[in-house]
Amino acid sequence: MQKFTPEKYIEFIIKNLVNHPEDIKISRIDGTKETIIEIRVHQEDVGKVIGKNGSVVRALRTIVSAIGNREKKNYILEVID
């Protein structure tokens, strides 16, 4: 069975939301207590990733948190504009 990383889940979801999927860059910064996942998208797509009142990014953070709970890790999701 293939193991999917949080980055793969997030990339799949974001590619289906934005107009410029080729500009998606997801990086992972491993720390001692937490892992930060940074998302960079085309400037026009930042609003789509954040969503109205932050609803989309909140849902993405919930998904990443659930993956972290399963793996016993602490993930933090950041959208970089």
HELIX and SHEET records of a PDB file:
HELIX    1   1 PRO A    6  LYS A   15  1                                  10    
HELIX    2   2 PRO A   21  ASP A   23  5                                   3    
HELIX    3   3 GLN A   43  ASP A   45  5                                   3    
HELIX    4   4 VAL A   46  ILE A   50  1                                   5    
HELIX    5   5 LYS A   52  GLY A   54  5                                   3    
HELIX    6   6 SER A   55  GLU A   71  1                                  17    
SHEET    1   A 3 LYS A  25  ASP A  30  0                                        
SHEET    2   A 3 THR A  35  ARG A  40 -1                                        
SHEET    3   A 3 TYR A  75  ILE A  80  1                                        
END                                                                             
